[in-house]
Amino acid sequence: MENEMKISAALVRRLRTERGWSQDQLAIASGLSLRTIQRIEAEGVASMATRVSLAATFGIALAQLSEPTPAAPTAAPRAAHFSRLLLGLAVLFCALLAEALRWPWLPAPVSQGMLAINLLLAAAGAWLVAPAAYALLRRRQFASVALASLGMPLATLLVCGVLVGVLRAHAPDWPLFALGAGGIALVAMAGRDVARTARD
């Protein structure tokens, strides 16, 4: 047929079933042949006259029958998931570090308060990490998640060490810088992997 265009077969099928019509009933209501309705729902192609008839039968705009053009994938969702993963890992590691450094000689109310704060931080970190890691793993970003999971705690350790060093007016030891630099390198590799696969 001339002037045939793609239309949404799924939409035609859904609109028909929502009304409780069989294909034969839709053919009668629209003035089209049963074979035309079957072909539309199987192949998703129709002439202009057929589309006009279907749009009028369903009471929708003609443009709504058009096959939607799939959106081009962008790097934005992956970058957002990756950012959430890094933030969640940093928060989770800070909570674990704070809990490991909680002094046993503190008064019980203070110690219990610190424990509650650390648990809240750990929950917040896990809340960020779990969905972000899942979304990246679904996109087969296995290396990115592994590198970030290894590197972010080391980078966070460096930041915490520098902050403690500033507060104590004492420069952090060089092993801390070496570990932190390694962590930053791993995070950078993970970020590069996310960016590269998003472009592919």
Secondary structure, DSSP 8 states (H G I E B T S, - for coil): -TT-EEB-HHHHHHHHHHTT--HHHHHHHHT--HHHHHHHHHH-EE-HHHHHHHHHHHT--GGGGB--------SHHHHHHHHHHHHHHHHHHHHHHHHHT--TTS-HHHHHHHHHHHHHHHHHHHHHHHHHHHHHHHTT-HHHHHHHHHHHHHHHHHHHHHHHHHHHT----HHHHHHHHHHHHHHHHHHHHHHHHHH-
